[in-house]
Every structure is written in structure tokens, then in C-alpha cells.
Amino acid sequence: MTDTTQLTVTRTIDASADAVFDVLSNPERHAELDGSGFVRGDAVSDRITATGQVFTMNMAGDHMGGEYQTDNHVTGYDKNHLLAWKTAPAGAEPPGWEWVWELDAQGPDQTEVRLTYDWGKVDDPDLLKQVSFPLVPQEGLEQSLNLLAAAVA
């Protein structure tokens, strides 16, 4: 059976897990990595260092009527291995979708990076009417991995 509530893409990047994680854990760099075209920039957030942190991003997209902000609640943190967060409109609790970055060192200068976009816990009927999931298609996730590879090159 195919899971229709998440997308996962994988790519091996020619950089150490430490170098990849350094970029991913810095919200100031997230606009560089965005394959969706929605992220405009960081709204002055600290580097991600633990679960429970929240970082805010400036965004833009027709699905939200133009410019908006998101609060990203860090749900997974294992330095050089895992970084995950649930996204919510600024000031709101996360409605159920999550971004998960998993890193698997393939030696000192290569890292397999797996990016999962999971919307399986979205259960708000109004939100499901407003947003057609997946909002970011597989090609957008693949582009994020390509941009990440360029950012650490």
C-alpha cells in the first residue's frame, strides 16, 4: 500500500554530515534551500540546537493570500543525524504537517540526506479545504536537496 500522506526524497551529497547539518540548523540559510518558492527569509531566529525551539520564517504564497510568517516548532534534533519541525501560521499551534531531515554519513565527505514532508496528522477540515496537500510536490523536495548540495559545495 502506498502512503499518500507523505513524500520522501533522498540524495547523496558530497559533504560531511557536519557541514550539511551546519547549513540545515541555521534558519538564516533556509531561503537558499527552499525548493517550494515560498520561503523568503528568516525572521531573526537563533541556530537550531534542541527540540522545543521555535524559529520564525517570512513566507509568501497564493495559498495564504500573499506574504505571511510561519512558526516552526522543532520536534527532532540529533546533531549531524536528524532535524525535524512542524510548521504553523505564526502564533498558532502546528496543524499537523512536519518536515524531517535525516542524515546518514557515507564516509568523511559524503552524506545521504533524506527529506520527508509528512502531512498525515492534518485533520482540520477547513485547512484541508484551503490547502491541497501536498502543497510542495516531490519535485520541490528534490530541488531542496539540489539547493542543499549547492549550499555545502
Number of C-alpha atoms within 10 A of each C-alpha: 3 5 8 11 14 17 17 15 18 16 15 17 23 19 19 21 24 17 17 24 21 16 18 22 21 16 20 17 16 20 20 18 21 20 22 18 15 19 21 18 19 20 16 12 14 15 15 19 14 15 15 14 17 18 22 22 25 18 19 17 14 8 12 13 8 10 14 16 20 22 22 23 20 22 18 19 21 14 16 20 18 19 24 22 23 23 23 19 16 16 10 10 13 19 16 15 20 23 21 19 21 21 25 16 18 15 12 11 13 17 25 19 24 19 21 19 23 21 20 14 12 16 12 11 8 8 12 11 9 11 11 10 18 15 12 15 13 18 12 16 23 19 16 22 23 17 18 22 19 13 15 16 11
